[in-house]
Amino acid sequence: MTQTVRRKHEHVDISVKENVEIYEKNFFDEVDLIHKALPELDFEDVNTSTYFLGHKFSAPLIVVGMTGGYSLAEKINAEIAKAVEILGIGMGVGSQRAAIENSSVIRTYTIVRKYAPNAFVIANIGASQLKEYSIKDIRNICDMIQADALAVHFNALQECVQPEGEPNYSGVLEKLKVLCDELDIPIIAKETGCGISKEVAVELEAVGVKAIDIGGLGGTSFALIESIRAEKMGQYDVSLIGRTFAYWGLSTVISIIEVRSVTNLPLIASGGIRNGLMVAKSIALGADLAGMGLPVLKAVLEGGHKKAVNFLERTIKELKVAMFLTGSRRIIDLKRQPLILSDRIINWMKQRDIDYKKYTEKRMKA
């Protein structure tokens, strides 16, 4: 078993067996939608369908990229693919670096198109690897799964606290610009648990990124996952550093606000989203899709695609309930709903010079 394969296996194993989630930091409890006692529509008339990068989704949901590159990943990706195909939503795969390095694991990714021929599928490569691989390599991983988009994931913290980490980010922005110019499919800039600030969002849009997945603080913590891995490897100092930075980053809610305040780019909200009400709040805050990972992974490992479908259907129904209770017939109506934000969030916006009125105008137009 290679180092990369072992690491991918450990990431999944630790995420489902250990306590590596930090819900209290996603701030969704500090956002309220206004209840509408007289919705003036029937529940069956609520329509959750939406478009993202030109592709129709039955609901504003996507299963974020999690794994690939080792034996169990083939089954996981196959079951997720079956679920998203049934539901008419989308999914991403985990980093395809392993497939560039070792052709024998390609099937753990290509299996997705076998079971999800019509779904929106996102390829995946790390930002720090852009300096390592050619445009041809990147095209190959996209073609491998007939990808509709490519996620370039930013995981600077994880690279710092991972025992085998490569925190090399100099020149990444220029490489990303070249990739945006050369690639035929849209590129999504994706964080992996620390959120994206308004300053970085502006830089990303300037180089040609077509969408942003904020990957905010408040869900699965890769700093904690790497801390656990380091401890098991006897690297106790590295493990302690991981725990020190477990709460580092911008919360999911804050990151949505930051990014939406400066850009109208399509936006995926991910980071601790665990139910349909959180999805609804994400959309109302200015996101276009909500991304879910760990709960879908756990469902698949417990009961295959049927369990995943059950969980995602319940999530979509919860979203519909939230839409009904706010009088939102369509997703665009939900985007225009008033919000109540906590003093903590309002204070953050003031310190970050985010004008509430201008932000509200942007989120309603997105």
Backbone torsions as a table, in degrees:
resi	resn	phi	psi	omega
1	MET	NA	123.2	-179.6
2	THR	-71.5	166.1	179.4
3	GLN	-60.5	-42.6	-179.3
4	THR	-64.3	-45.0	179.9
5	VAL	-62.7	-44.8	179.8
6	ARG	-61.1	-42.3	-178.9
7	ARG	-63.9	-43.2	179.8
8	LYS	-62.7	-41.6	177.7
9	HIS	-62.6	-43.5	-178.5
10	GLU	-66.4	-37.3	178.8
11	HIS	-57.9	-47.5	-179.6
12	VAL	-67.6	-45.4	-177.1
13	ASP	-61.0	-45.9	-179.5
14	ILE	-67.8	-40.4	-176.6
15	SER	-63.4	-30.9	-178.8
16	VAL	-93.5	-18.2	-176.0
17	LYS	-104.7	-23.5	-175.9
18	GLU	-110.2	163.7	177.5
19	ASN	-86.1	94.5	-176.5
20	VAL	-122.7	21.0	179.2
21	GLU	-109.2	144.3	-178.5
22	ILE	-129.7	68.2	-176.6
23	TYR	-52.9	-37.5	-171.9
24	GLU	-62.6	-12.6	-177.1
25	LYS	-99.1	-0.9	-178.3
26	ASN	-83.6	-16.3	172.5
27	PHE	71.8	12.0	179.8
28	PHE	-65.1	-25.8	177.0
29	ASP	-69.4	-11.7	-179.1
30	GLU	-100.9	15.3	176.8
31	VAL	-126.3	130.1	178.3
32	ASP	-124.7	136.8	169.3
33	LEU	-91.2	154.2	-177.7
34	ILE	-89.6	120.7	177.9
35	HIS	-66.3	134.3	178.2
36	LYS	-113.4	102.3	-176.2
37	ALA	-62.6	-23.7	179.6
38	LEU	-122.0	82.5	-175.0
39	PRO	-65.7	-24.8	-178.4
40	GLU	58.0	39.4	171.4
41	LEU	-160.9	162.3	176.6
42	ASP	-93.0	146.7	-178.2
43	PHE	-55.7	-39.1	-178.1
44	GLU	-67.3	-14.8	179.5
45	ASP	-87.2	-7.5	178.7
46	VAL	-69.4	127.5	-176.1
47	ASN	-117.5	113.6	-176.5
48	THR	-90.8	-1.6	-175.5
49	SER	-66.5	152.0	-179.1
50	THR	-158.1	171.0	176.4
51	TYR	-117.3	142.0	176.9
52	PHE	-140.3	121.0	-177.6
53	LEU	49.5	40.9	175.0
54	GLY	82.5	1.8	-177.9
55	HIS	-110.0	135.9	179.6
56	LYS	-83.4	132.9	176.2
57	PHE	-115.4	141.5	176.6
58	SER	-70.8	-21.9	177.3
59	ALA	-154.7	155.4	-177.2
60	PRO	-77.6	62.0	-176.0
61	LEU	-131.8	142.1	172.6
62	ILE	-142.5	142.2	174.5
63	VAL	-88.3	114.2	-174.0
64	VAL	-69.0	155.0	-179.5
65	GLY	-63.3	132.0	-177.1
66	MET	-127.7	-39.9	-170.4
67	THR	-152.3	175.9	-177.9
68	GLY	153.4	159.0	173.7
69	GLY	97.8	2.2	174.0
70	TYR	-150.2	168.9	-166.4
71	SER	-55.9	-50.0	-177.4
72	LEU	-65.1	-27.4	-178.9
73	ALA	-61.4	-30.8	178.6
74	GLU	-62.3	-44.7	178.8
75	LYS	-66.9	-43.5	-179.3
76	ILE	-60.1	-50.1	-178.3
77	ASN	-65.7	-34.9	177.8
78	ALA	-64.5	-43.7	-177.8
79	GLU	-70.2	-38.8	175.8
80	ILE	-63.6	-42.2	179.7
81	ALA	-59.8	-43.3	178.0
82	LYS	-59.6	-42.4	-177.5
83	ALA	-65.5	-47.0	-176.9
84	VAL	-69.8	-30.3	177.1
85	GLU	-66.9	-42.4	178.0
86	ILE	-61.8	-40.7	-172.9
87	LEU	-89.5	-14.9	-179.9
88	GLY	74.3	37.3	176.7
89	ILE	-116.3	-148.8	-176.6
90	GLY	-139.2	175.0	179.5
91	MET	-156.4	159.6	171.3
92	GLY	-117.7	164.9	172.6
93	VAL	-108.4	165.1	176.8
94	GLY	-71.6	176.7	-179.3
95	SER	-51.1	131.7	-178.7
96	GLN	-95.8	14.7	175.2
97	ARG	-54.8	-39.5	-178.7
98	ALA	-60.0	-36.3	-179.2
99	ALA	-72.1	-29.0	175.4
100	ILE	-69.7	-39.3	-176.8
101	GLU	-78.6	-29.5	-172.9
102	ASN	-145.1	104.7	-175.5
103	SER	-64.6	-17.6	-177.4
104	SER	-69.6	-15.3	-178.8
105	VAL	-101.4	4.6	-177.3
106	ILE	-56.5	-37.2	-177.2
107	ARG	-61.2	-25.8	179.9
108	THR	-66.7	-15.9	175.8
109	TYR	-103.2	-44.8	-175.6
110	THR	-65.7	-19.8	178.6
111	ILE	-57.4	-24.8	-178.1
112	VAL	-59.8	-45.8	-177.3
113	ARG	-71.8	-21.6	176.0
114	LYS	-63.7	-39.7	-175.3
115	TYR	-104.6	-10.1	178.1
116	ALA	-133.6	65.1	-176.3
117	PRO	-66.4	-23.1	-175.4
118	ASN	-109.9	-8.2	-175.6
119	ALA	-75.0	157.8	172.8
120	PHE	-77.4	117.9	-174.6
121	VAL	-121.1	134.8	-175.8
122	ILE	-113.1	123.8	172.6
123	ALA	-74.4	173.2	-170.5
124	ASN	-154.3	130.7	172.6
125	ILE	-147.1	150.7	-179.6
126	GLY	-77.7	145.5	180.0
127	ALA	-59.9	-41.0	-178.2
128	SER	-69.4	-17.5	178.1
129	GLN	-84.8	-7.8	179.4
130	LEU	-62.0	-28.7	178.7
131	LYS	-79.0	-14.9	-172.7
132	GLU	-93.8	-32.7	-172.8
133	TYR	-115.7	154.5	-178.2
134	SER	-83.1	166.3	174.5
135	ILE	-58.0	-37.2	178.6
136	LYS	-61.4	-43.0	178.0
137	ASP	-59.4	-44.1	-178.0
138	ILE	-67.2	-41.5	176.9
139	ARG	-59.9	-39.2	-178.1
140	ASN	-62.4	-40.6	-178.8
141	ILE	-72.0	-28.6	176.5
142	CYS	-71.4	-45.8	179.3
143	ASP	-64.4	-31.8	-178.5
144	MET	-52.6	-38.4	-177.5
145	ILE	-117.1	14.8	-177.7
146	GLN	48.6	54.1	-172.3
147	ALA	-68.4	143.8	173.9
148	ASP	-87.1	-19.4	179.3
149	ALA	-160.5	164.1	176.0
150	LEU	-119.1	127.0	172.3
151	ALA	-92.8	125.7	169.9
152	VAL	-102.2	112.0	-172.9
153	HIS	-93.4	139.2	-179.9
154	PHE	-107.4	118.3	-175.5
155	ASN	-138.3	48.7	-175.0
156	ALA	-55.8	-43.5	179.6
157	LEU	-63.8	-46.7	-179.7
158	GLN	-57.7	-41.8	179.8
159	GLU	-63.8	-32.4	180.0
160	CYS	-69.7	-35.3	-173.0
161	VAL	-106.0	-0.9	177.5
162	GLN	-80.4	132.8	-179.6
163	PRO	-52.8	-34.3	-179.8
164	GLU	-105.2	18.1	-170.9
165	GLY	-60.3	154.4	178.4
166	GLU	-129.2	76.9	-177.0
167	PRO	-78.2	68.3	-176.9
168	ASN	-115.7	99.3	-173.5
169	TYR	-118.1	1.9	178.8
170	SER	-66.7	133.8	177.7
171	GLY	81.2	1.9	-176.8
172	VAL	-64.9	-39.8	-176.7
173	LEU	-61.3	-41.6	179.0
174	GLU	-67.1	-40.6	176.6
175	LYS	-62.3	-38.4	179.4
176	LEU	-65.8	-39.0	178.0
177	LYS	-61.5	-45.4	178.5
178	VAL	-60.2	-43.2	-179.8
179	LEU	-63.7	-42.0	178.2
180	CYS	-61.6	-37.1	180.0
181	ASP	-72.1	-33.4	-171.3
182	GLU	-93.2	-30.3	-173.1
183	LEU	-81.0	145.6	-176.9
184	ASP	-87.6	-8.0	178.8
185	ILE	-116.3	156.9	-177.8
186	PRO	-66.8	148.9	178.1
187	ILE	-106.4	131.7	177.1
188	ILE	-107.6	122.5	174.3
189	ALA	-82.5	126.5	-172.2
190	LYS	-129.4	123.1	170.2
191	GLU	-85.7	167.1	-174.5
192	THR	-125.6	30.7	174.5
193	GLY	133.2	1.9	179.7
194	CYS	-119.1	-0.2	177.1
195	GLY	77.1	167.6	179.1
196	ILE	-124.7	131.6	-179.0
197	SER	-85.6	167.8	179.9
198	LYS	-65.1	-35.0	179.8
199	GLU	-64.2	-44.0	179.5
200	VAL	-68.3	-36.9	178.0
201	ALA	-58.8	-41.4	178.8
202	VAL	-63.5	-42.9	178.9
203	GLU	-63.3	-41.6	-178.8
204	LEU	-65.1	-43.8	178.6
205	GLU	-63.8	-37.0	-177.0
206	ALA	-64.6	-30.1	-179.1
207	VAL	-90.8	-2.4	172.8
208	GLY	110.5	7.6	175.6
209	VAL	-61.4	138.8	-174.9
210	LYS	-98.9	-11.3	177.9
211	ALA	-161.5	161.7	-179.5
212	ILE	-131.4	132.0	170.2
213	ASP	-107.2	109.5	-169.3
214	ILE	-69.2	-25.3	177.7
215	GLY	44.4	61.2	-172.1
216	GLY	-78.1	167.0	175.1
217	LEU	-70.6	132.1	177.1
218	GLY	137.7	6.5	177.3
219	GLY	-127.4	-129.8	177.1
220	THR	-69.5	129.6	-179.6
221	SER	-102.0	111.5	177.0
222	PHE	-70.7	-22.4	174.4
223	ALA	-63.8	-41.4	177.3
224	LEU	-68.7	-40.6	178.4
225	ILE	-59.8	-46.5	-179.6
226	GLU	-69.1	-31.4	176.2
227	SER	-62.4	-43.5	178.9
228	ILE	-65.1	-42.4	177.9
229	ARG	-60.9	-45.9	-178.0
230	ALA	-62.5	-39.8	179.1
231	GLU	-63.1	-41.8	179.5
232	LYS	-66.5	-25.4	178.8
233	MET	-88.9	-0.1	179.5
234	GLY	82.0	10.2	179.1
235	GLN	-95.5	76.6	-169.2
236	TYR	-69.9	-34.8	177.4
237	ASP	-64.7	-42.7	178.2
238	VAL	-62.7	-40.4	179.3
239	SER	-61.2	-43.1	-179.8
240	LEU	-66.6	-36.5	178.1
241	ILE	-64.4	-40.0	177.3
242	GLY	-59.2	-42.2	179.7
243	ARG	-70.5	-33.5	177.2
244	THR	-59.2	-37.9	-175.3
245	PHE	-102.2	15.8	-178.4
246	ALA	-60.8	-29.6	-177.4
247	TYR	-105.2	19.8	-179.0
248	TRP	-79.8	136.1	172.7
249	GLY	129.1	-176.5	178.5
250	LEU	-97.7	129.6	178.7
251	SER	-59.6	158.7	-178.8
252	THR	-55.7	-48.7	-179.2
253	VAL	-62.5	-47.1	-179.5
254	ILE	-61.0	-41.8	-177.8
255	SER	-67.2	-38.3	174.9
256	ILE	-57.2	-47.9	-178.2
257	ILE	-62.9	-46.3	-179.5
258	GLU	-57.5	-52.0	-175.5
259	VAL	-66.7	-45.4	-177.8
260	ARG	-66.4	-24.6	-179.4
261	SER	-68.3	-18.2	-175.3
262	VAL	-121.7	-6.6	-176.6
263	THR	-149.5	152.8	173.2
264	ASN	-103.0	12.0	177.6
265	LEU	-57.2	146.7	172.3
266	PRO	-53.7	139.3	-170.4
267	LEU	-132.0	129.6	173.2
268	ILE	-103.4	128.4	175.9
269	ALA	-98.5	120.3	175.4
270	SER	-141.6	158.3	-177.8
271	GLY	122.3	81.3	176.9
272	GLY	84.1	16.5	177.7
273	ILE	-81.2	117.8	-170.2
274	ARG	-125.1	-2.5	178.8
275	ASN	-157.5	173.7	-175.8
276	GLY	-69.2	-26.5	177.2
277	LEU	-67.5	-39.8	175.8
278	MET	-64.1	-37.2	175.8
279	VAL	-60.6	-46.8	-179.5
280	ALA	-60.8	-43.8	179.1
281	LYS	-64.0	-37.7	178.3
282	SER	-61.1	-45.4	-179.6
283	ILE	-65.1	-43.8	179.5
284	ALA	-63.8	-31.9	178.7
285	LEU	-72.8	-19.4	178.2
286	GLY	131.5	0.2	177.9
287	ALA	-78.3	161.4	176.9
288	ASP	-104.6	-33.4	174.0
289	LEU	-133.9	159.4	170.9
290	ALA	-115.7	134.0	-179.7
291	GLY	-104.3	136.3	178.9
292	MET	-126.3	142.9	-178.1
293	GLY	-129.2	-78.4	-172.1
294	LEU	-55.0	-44.6	-179.7
295	PRO	-63.1	-31.0	176.9
296	VAL	-72.2	-41.5	177.2
297	LEU	-58.7	-46.8	179.8
298	LYS	-62.3	-40.4	179.4
299	ALA	-62.8	-43.7	179.7
300	VAL	-61.9	-44.4	-178.8
301	LEU	-69.0	-25.9	179.0
302	GLU	-83.7	-36.9	-173.9
303	GLY	-153.7	26.0	176.5
304	GLY	65.5	-159.8	-174.4
305	HIS	-67.8	-26.6	179.7
306	LYS	-64.6	-41.7	178.0
307	LYS	-67.3	-37.4	178.1
308	ALA	-66.3	-42.0	177.7
309	VAL	-61.2	-43.5	179.2
310	ASN	-59.3	-46.4	179.6
311	PHE	-63.8	-45.5	-177.4
312	LEU	-70.0	-35.1	175.9
313	GLU	-64.1	-40.2	177.4
314	ARG	-64.5	-40.2	178.0
315	THR	-60.9	-44.2	178.9
316	ILE	-64.6	-39.2	178.1
317	LYS	-65.5	-38.4	176.7
318	GLU	-62.6	-39.9	175.8
319	LEU	-60.5	-43.9	179.5
320	LYS	-62.5	-39.0	177.7
321	VAL	-61.7	-45.6	179.1
322	ALA	-61.9	-39.9	178.4
323	MET	-64.6	-44.7	179.5
324	PHE	-60.4	-43.8	-175.9
325	LEU	-74.6	-9.3	174.0
326	THR	-109.8	5.5	-179.9
327	GLY	70.4	31.6	-177.6
328	SER	-101.4	105.5	179.5
329	ARG	-73.5	-35.8	-177.3
330	ARG	-128.9	167.5	179.0
331	ILE	-60.0	-38.5	179.5
332	ILE	-62.0	-31.7	176.9
333	ASP	-68.4	-38.2	178.9
334	LEU	-64.0	-37.2	179.0
335	LYS	-62.5	-24.4	-175.4
336	ARG	-97.5	5.8	-178.9
337	GLN	-74.7	145.6	175.0
338	PRO	-68.7	153.1	180.0
339	LEU	-127.2	149.8	169.5
340	ILE	-111.8	118.6	179.9
341	LEU	-106.9	143.7	-178.0
342	SER	-66.9	162.0	176.4
343	ASP	-57.6	-34.7	-179.8
344	ARG	-60.8	-44.3	-179.7
345	ILE	-70.4	-43.8	179.2
346	ILE	-59.8	-41.0	178.6
347	ASN	-64.1	-40.8	176.5
348	TRP	-58.9	-46.6	-178.6
349	MET	-60.6	-40.3	178.8
350	LYS	-63.8	-45.3	-178.9
351	GLN	-67.7	-26.8	-179.9
352	ARG	-95.6	8.8	177.1
353	ASP	55.7	44.9	175.5
354	ILE	-103.9	111.6	-179.0
355	ASP	-72.5	120.5	-175.3
356	TYR	-60.3	-41.8	-178.0
357	LYS	-64.8	-44.9	-179.7
358	LYS	-67.5	-38.9	177.0
359	TYR	-61.1	-44.3	179.7
360	THR	-61.5	-40.8	177.7
361	GLU	-62.3	-41.0	180.0
362	LYS	-67.7	-44.0	-177.7
363	ARG	-65.7	-32.1	-179.9
364	MET	-75.8	-22.0	-179.6
365	LYS	-93.0	-18.4	-174.3
366	ALA	-62.9	NA	NA
